[in-house]
Amino acid sequence: MRKIIHCDCDSFYASVEMRDNPTLRDIPVAVGGRPDQRGVIATCNYPARKFGLHSAMPMSQAVRLCPQLVIVKLDMKKYKEVSHRIFSIFREYTNLVEPLSLDEAFLDVSECTIAQGSATLIAESLRERVRKEVGITVSAGIAPNKFLAKIASDWNKPDGQLTIAPEAVADFVYELPVEKIFGVGSVTAQKLQTMGAQTCGDLQKFDLLFLTKRFGRFGTRLFHLCRGEDDRPVRIDRSRKSLSTETTFNQDLPTLEACMAALPPLVEDLQRRLSLSGHASAVKSRTLKLRFTGFETTTISRSGVGIDARFFESVLEEAWQRGRRPVRLIGVGVALETDRNDHQIDLF
């Protein structure tokens, strides 16, 4: 039985800025670009979220919703330094640390003897150390597998944690909305709801054969995840064939200009993840995905190694022209060089 902790820093960029400037702590703060230059929110603190602000929102819209908003420019060098300090603390508890981004990671503490081997106490300890030594807060989820740990880390945010003990898994997932299952987006959720499956408990009524016929290979994942089953190990050095990031917007982006404004943080996040993965030199193609109102999706892929904003701006315009209507999701990704015998997988 594994003991997995998912650690997620609370509004990371904004937390670092509030740490360095305590006058920002109790007022709405957004980190990102300027509103007069089509800037967007990279992240915002919790006082700002009370006004409906969220990541990828155009900063001009954010200022209209929250006129007193304080805007802080991104400082990636500083954030990377802070991230390095946080991950150094994580690795004092276990060598099995799988980074997902600058501020998020899975830890396998199954063999850790600190705090008598209690994953709950280990999570409390490392969160307290990050708070004292780095000056920001971390939320954590503790569970027997990665799927449940990631869900649990979001349960008591900010600055909280939740433990899902092995004996509590069945009851926990039974009431869990199907939208919480990794990989279930709006389209799949709608299909599941038409089947009468609004919770994982509802989904457990369908057998494996039915789900694979209805959803293909993903049906197998649905069958296991709705039961809280996930055997993926925490991997220090994952062999990647692709890497991507995407955002589904709370409100559809009405114009090409709005889509362009939402693009930079996605490209920046892709560049950051690529840098952390150590595969920056292995890029062989780039892909952009748009999902329009009505859930029609279009993708454009081009060979090449550059993932600069200008490339994605050009293919974004081309993709938008295919639908010319509001956009609910934008994704950017890269395919990586693999061994000759490897099979290519979908970017998204």
C-alpha positions in Angstrom: 0.0 0.0 0.0 1.6 3.3 -1.1 1.5 6.5 0.8 1.3 9.4 -1.6 1.3 13.1 -0.9 0.3 15.6 -3.5 1.7 19.1 -2.5 0.3 22.2 -4.2 1.5 25.7 -3.3 -1.4 28.2 -2.7 -1.6 30.8 -5.5 2.2 30.4 -5.9 3.3 33.5 -7.7 1.0 35.8 -5.7 2.1 34.1 -2.4 5.8 34.8 -3.2 4.9 38.5 -3.9 2.9 38.8 -0.7 5.8 37.3 1.2 8.2 39.9 -0.2 5.7 42.7 0.3 3.5 42.2 3.3 1.3 45.2 2.5 -0.2 43.0 -0.3 -1.4 40.3 2.0 -5.0 41.4 2.6 -5.8 43.2 -0.6 -6.6 41.8 -4.1 -3.4 41.0 -6.0 -2.9 39.6 -9.5 0.4 38.5 -11.1 0.6 39.0 -14.8 0.7 41.4 -17.7 -0.6 45.0 -17.9 -4.2 45.6 -18.8 -3.3 48.1 -21.5 -1.0 45.6 -23.3 -3.5 42.7 -23.5 -2.0 41.2 -20.4 -3.6 38.3 -18.6 -3.6 36.9 -15.0 -1.0 34.2 -14.4 -2.3 33.8 -10.9 -4.1 35.8 -8.2 -4.5 35.7 -4.5 -7.7 34.6 -2.6 -8.9 38.2 -1.9 -8.9 38.7 -5.7 -10.8 35.5 -6.3 -13.7 36.8 -4.3 -14.3 39.2 -7.2 -14.4 36.4 -9.7 -10.9 36.7 -10.9 -9.0 33.7 -12.1 -5.9 32.6 -14.1 -5.9 33.3 -17.8 -8.5 36.1 -17.4 -7.6 39.2 -19.4 -6.2 41.8 -17.0 -8.4 44.5 -18.5 -11.5 42.5 -17.5 -10.0 41.8 -14.0 -9.5 45.6 -13.4 -13.2 46.2 -14.4 -14.3 43.5 -11.9 -12.0 44.7 -9.2 -10.9 48.4 -9.7 -8.7 48.2 -6.6 -6.7 45.3 -7.9 -2.9 45.5 -7.5 -1.0 44.1 -10.5 2.5 42.7 -10.0 4.7 41.8 -13.0 5.9 38.2 -13.3 9.4 37.5 -12.0 10.1 34.0 -13.2 13.7 34.0 -11.9 12.5 34.6 -8.4 9.8 32.0 -8.6 12.2 29.4 -9.9 14.5 30.1 -6.9 11.7 29.7 -4.5 10.6 26.5 -6.2 14.1 25.1 -5.9 14.1 25.7 -2.1 10.6 24.1 -1.7 11.6 21.0 -3.7 14.9 20.7 -1.6 12.7 20.4 1.5 10.5 17.8 -0.2 13.6 15.7 -1.0 14.7 15.6 2.6 11.6 13.4 3.2 11.9 11.2 0.2 13.8 10.8 -3.1 10.6 9.8 -4.8 9.5 13.3 -5.9 7.7 13.8 -9.2 7.5 17.5 -10.1 4.4 18.5 -12.1 5.2 22.2 -12.2 7.2 24.8 -10.2 4.7 24.7 -7.4 3.2 21.2 -7.5 4.6 17.6 -6.9 3.8 14.1 -6.0 5.8 12.5 -3.1 5.9 8.8 -2.3 6.6 8.6 1.4 5.9 4.9 1.8 9.4 4.1 3.0 9.8 7.4 5.0 10.4 6.8 8.7 10.0 10.5 9.8 7.0 11.0 12.2 6.8 7.2 12.7 6.0 6.8 9.0 2.7 8.6 9.2 2.0 10.2 5.9 -0.4 12.7 7.5 2.2 13.8 10.0 4.9 14.0 7.3 2.6 16.3 5.2 2.1 18.5 8.3 5.8 18.6 8.9 6.9 19.5 5.4 4.1 22.1 5.1 5.3 23.7 8.3 8.9 23.7 7.1 7.9 25.4 3.8 5.9 28.0 5.8 8.8 28.8 8.2 11.8 28.5 5.8 10.3 29.7 2.6 7.4 31.9 3.8 4.5 30.6 1.7 1.8 28.0 2.3 1.3 24.6 0.8 -1.9 22.5 0.6 -1.6 18.7 0.7 -3.5 15.6 -0.1 -2.6 12.3 1.4 -3.9 9.0 -0.1 -3.0 5.5 -1.3 -2.6 6.7 -4.9 -1.9 9.7 -7.1 -5.5 10.2 -8.3 -6.9 10.5 -4.8 -4.0 12.5 -3.4 -4.4 15.2 -6.1 -8.1 15.5 -5.4 -7.5 15.7 -1.7 -5.0 18.5 -2.0 -7.7 20.8 -3.4 -10.2 19.9 -0.7 -9.2 22.3 2.1 -7.3 25.0 0.2 -5.7 27.3 1.1 -3.2 26.1 3.6 -4.9 22.9 4.5 -4.7 19.1 4.0 -6.9 16.1 3.7 -6.1 12.5 4.3 -8.0 9.7 2.6 -7.2 6.6 4.5 -7.3 3.2 2.6 -10.4 2.1 4.5 -12.2 5.4 3.6 -11.5 5.3 -0.2 -14.8 3.5 -1.2 -17.0 5.9 0.7 -15.1 8.9 -0.5 -15.2 8.1 -4.2 -18.9 7.0 -4.1 -20.1 10.6 -3.7 -17.4 12.1 -5.8 -18.6 14.0 -8.9 -17.5 12.5 -12.2 -16.0 15.8 -13.2 -13.3 15.2 -10.6 -11.9 12.2 -12.5 -8.7 13.1 -14.3 -9.4 13.4 -18.0 -13.1 14.0 -17.7 -13.8 17.3 -19.4 -17.1 19.0 -20.3 -17.9 16.7 -23.3 -17.2 13.4 -21.4 -19.0 14.7 -18.3 -22.0 15.5 -20.5 -22.0 12.0 -22.0 -21.7 10.4 -18.5 -24.6 12.5 -17.2 -26.8 11.4 -20.1 -26.1 7.9 -18.9 -27.2 8.8 -15.4 -23.7 8.9 -14.0 -23.2 12.1 -12.1 -21.1 10.6 -9.3 -18.4 7.9 -9.2 -21.0 5.8 -7.4 -23.3 6.1 -10.3 -20.5 5.2 -12.7 -19.7 2.0 -10.7 -22.9 0.6 -12.0 -21.5 0.1 -15.5 -19.2 -2.8 -16.2 -15.8 -2.6 -17.9 -17.0 -4.0 -21.2 -19.8 -1.3 -21.5 -17.4 1.5 -20.6 -14.7 0.4 -23.1 -17.3 0.1 -25.9 -18.6 3.6 -25.1 -15.3 5.4 -24.4 -12.6 3.2 -25.9 -9.3 2.9 -24.0 -10.4 5.7 -21.6 -13.3 3.5 -20.5 -10.8 1.3 -18.7 -9.5 4.3 -16.8 -13.0 5.4 -15.9 -13.8 1.9 -14.6 -10.8 1.9 -12.2 -10.7 5.6 -11.2 -14.4 5.7 -10.2 -13.5 3.0 -7.7 -10.5 5.0 -6.5 -8.0 2.6 -8.1 -4.8 4.0 -9.6 -1.6 2.0 -9.8 0.7 4.7 -11.3 3.9 5.0 -9.4 5.6 8.3 -8.5 8.3 8.6 -11.1 11.5 10.7 -10.7 12.4 10.5 -14.4 9.4 10.0 -16.5 9.9 9.1 -20.2 7.8 11.7 -22.0 6.5 11.5 -25.6 4.6 14.7 -25.4 3.9 17.6 -23.1 1.0 20.0 -23.1 -1.0 22.5 -21.1 -4.6 23.8 -21.6 -7.2 26.0 -20.0 -11.0 25.8 -20.0 -12.4 29.2 -19.4 -15.2 30.0 -17.1 -16.7 32.2 -19.8 -16.2 31.6 -23.5 -13.7 34.0 -25.2 -15.8 35.9 -27.7 -13.2 37.1 -30.2 -9.8 36.3 -31.7 -8.3 39.2 -29.7 -9.5 37.7 -26.4 -8.0 34.4 -27.4 -4.7 36.1 -28.2 -4.8 37.8 -24.8 -5.2 34.4 -23.1 -2.4 32.7 -25.0 0.8 34.1 -23.3 0.4 32.4 -19.9 -0.3 29.1 -21.6 2.9 29.4 -23.8 4.9 30.4 -20.7 3.5 27.5 -18.7 4.5 25.1 -21.6 8.0 26.6 -21.7 8.3 26.2 -17.9 7.2 22.6 -17.9 9.4 21.8 -20.8 12.4 23.3 -19.0 11.6 21.4 -15.8 11.2 18.1 -17.8 14.7 18.4 -19.2 13.4 17.7 -22.7 13.8 21.1 -24.2 16.1 19.9 -26.9 13.8 17.0 -27.9 10.9 19.0 -29.4 10.0 17.8 -32.8 6.6 19.4 -33.4 4.2 21.9 -31.9 0.4 21.7 -31.6 -2.4 24.2 -30.7 -5.9 23.1 -29.8 -9.1 25.2 -29.8 -12.5 24.1 -28.5 -15.4 26.3 -29.6 -18.8 26.8 -28.2 -20.7 23.7 -29.0 -17.6 21.6 -28.2 -16.3 21.4 -31.7 -12.5 21.0 -31.5 -9.8 21.8 -34.0 -6.0 21.2 -33.7 -3.0 22.4 -35.8 0.4 20.7 -35.6 3.6 21.9 -37.2 7.1 20.4 -37.2 9.8 22.5 -35.6 11.5 23.1 -32.3 10.6 26.7 -31.5 7.8 27.3 -28.9 7.9 31.0 -28.9 4.7 33.1 -28.6 4.8 34.2 -32.2 4.5 30.7 -33.6 1.4 29.9 -31.4 -0.1 33.3 -32.3 0.1 32.5 -36.0 -1.5 29.0 -35.6 -4.1 30.4 -33.1 -5.3 32.8 -35.8 -5.5 30.0 -38.4 -7.4 27.7 -36.0 -9.8 30.4 -34.9 -10.7 31.1 -38.6 -12.0 27.6 -38.9 -14.7 28.3 -36.4 -15.0 32.0 -36.0 -17.0 31.8 -32.8 -16.5 31.9 -29.1 -13.8 29.7 -27.7 -14.1 27.7 -24.4 -10.7 26.0 -24.3 -7.2 26.7 -25.6 -4.3 24.2 -25.4 -0.7 24.2 -26.5 1.7 21.3 -26.6 4.8 19.7 -28.1 5.7 16.2 -29.3 9.1 14.9 -28.3 11.6 12.8 -30.0 11.2 9.1 -28.9 12.8 5.8 -29.6 12.0 4.4 -33.0 9.8 1.6 -31.5 7.8 4.0 -29.3 4.2 4.7 -30.3 3.0 8.3 -30.6 0.4 9.3 -28.1 -2.1 12.2 -28.3 -0.8 15.5 -27.0 -4.1 16.2 -25.2 
